[in-house]
Amino acid sequence: MKSKLKRCITAMAAFAALASFGAFSAAAGEPYDSYNYDRWGEAVPSQAGFSAERSVSGYDLGVGAFDSPSDIFCDHEHIFYIADTGNNRIVAVDTDFADTVKVYDSFTMPDGSETTLNKPMGVYVSAENDLIYIADSDNARVLISDKDGNVQGTITKPTSEVYDQKRTFLPQRVIADKAGNVYVVLGNITTGAAMFAPDGSFMGFYGANRVEPTAEIVSNYIRSIFMSDEKKARRTRTVPTGITSFDIDGDFIFTCTSSSTQTTDTVKKLNAAGKNIFADLELSFGDYKPVYDTSQNKVLSPAIVDIDVAEDGCINCLDLTTGRVFQYDEDCNLLFITGAIAKQTGGFDHVSAIESLDNDLYVLDSSKDTVTIFRETSFGKAVHKAAALYNAGYYEEALEPWQDVLKRDGNYHRAYVGIASALLRKGDYKGAMKYAKLSDAGDIYNKAFEGYRREFLREHFTAIAAGLVILIAGAVTYSKLRKKRGNKKRKEEQI
């Protein structure tokens, strides 16, 4: 009965949404249908938050075809830097992706000699010192250069005992914090990102993923308690998956892993001490249900290959499995799903990196050798406005924007939560309970119910008190009469 009711309500919500704005109208021209998830975790039609404007190739920029580009970064001056891996160069492009600003295919070393890149995999530009950091993978180094191509420093394989000397040094991604510390994702290291001081000295590893607590691992751990030291030394050790990519936002570093078998630490938010702020939260990234690939006859789970934190705090996760961008607000509430595996503009073959500027998205495809630009739609703007107010603590101010979102899309689950919170802050407990129930927001519903109960008792206190007085008086009178009749009956029995 519950499942039938659930399907009925979902169908009615979908019908209402389609009637109000037209099915997939916002995604007109896109090679995929826009969807989101309802409170039951079911995929439902939804308005698109982004629309693919165009794809840009190296030919469009006048620098020849890109070859397996791996990374893209937008600096503080809104210049985009593309790690054109197969062509051994970094291509700097203007804000509009109309012209090339500079091609970095050779650099001048401090001694005056020239050096070139070899399979650069990552690029980052620091707003603090205006230096370009390049993960020069096959040269086994991180190259640090100014914007004129003059090398200011290099980071190579550490000689520290902490770093296994049997391991090669293969930089994949690189970022730097405000203090000048450099963090490097290494392709063959699972103990976290390698961390270096501003002078290039090795400081250790940062932000290692936890081991997935599977039944097999738990069983092996229990057996190891009873093993001899000799057997323990010979047994195969379980290691965590490595970090695939990361981004920095103020004092926090966000990491992701592309392992499709790992559900722990898929996305992390790390503070300066390396503690994961998301560790104790029940979060899910990517599609709620794994995708079944008929061509491979297997189930494909999300594999977050890159992560970007926008200026407004939104977290953009790029899923290699589906070619989709999953955008979350700063509290990890799902906002939009954009993209797909497809040949048309807005679809991808093999996504490799994502970047954002203002409220627009830029997705790099290492197979198509293009950058696809997604512009924010009017619906996306409405959601971002409401989410920004809500996340800043302006719940009441966010009420009207959330209501506008709900008018546009009756399926949009996040709007129900926002409205419930706003009504709770306004003291409209009955309304908050209604929307909290529709959004399955138990915490909000409980708080609203407590407020509604207090309000009911306060408004009806006189009537309740009078009723209690009458009830008590009646109980006392009844007790006296009963006692009197009892005494009379005993006297009659004695006679």
Secondary structure, DSSP 8 states (H G I E B T S, - for coil): -HHHHHHHHHHHHHHHHHHHH-TTGGGTT-SS--EEE-TTS-EEE---SEEEEEEEETTTTTS----S--EEEE-TTS-EEEEEGGGTEEEEE-TTSSSEEEEES-EE-TTS-EE--SSEEEEEE-TTT--EEEEEGGGTEEEEE-TTSBEEEEE-----TTS-TTS---EEEEEE-TT--EEEEETT--S-EEEE-TTS-EEEEE--------HHHHHHHHHHHTS-HHHHHHS---------EEEEETTEEEEE---TT--TTSEEEE-TT--BTTTTS----S-SS-EEETTTTEEE---EEEEEE-TTS-EEEEETTTTEEEEE-TT--EEEEEE-B-SSTT-BSSEEEEEEETTEEEEEETTTTEEEEEEE-HHHHHHHHHHHHHHTT-TTTTHHHHHHHHHH-TT-HHHHHHHHHHHHHHT-HHHHHHHHHHHT-HHHHHHHHHHHHHHHHHHTHHHHHHHHHHHHHHHHHHHHHHHHHHHHHHHHHH-
